[in-house]
Amino acid sequence: MNLMIIGTGLIGGSFALALQEGRPNIRVTGVDKDKEHLQQALDQGIIHRSGTLEEVKEMDLVILA
C-alpha cells in the first residue's frame, strides 16, 4: 500500500507510525513545506521517502495533517 502524509509534523508522523505498526507492508511518502520536518521524519524512519504533491494520484491513501 502506498501512503502519502502531507504534513510530517507531530500529527502526520504519529499517523505514519501507527499505520506502519499495523501494516508493515505500507510504503510511506512524506510531503511538507518545512524541509526540516521532512528531513527529521526521514532520519527517524517515520517516512520512507520524500515526495511531491504531483505524486498524489499514485497513492492508495492520502492523509492531510
Number of C-alpha atoms within 10 A of each C-alpha: 11 14 21 28 25 22 19 31 18 12 12 22 24 14 17 25 15 11 16 17 11 9 11 9 11 15 17 24 24 28 23 20 10 11 12 12 18 23 17 15 22 17 12 10 14 22 26 15 17 18 17 12 11 7 11 18 9 11 14 10 13 17 13 11 15
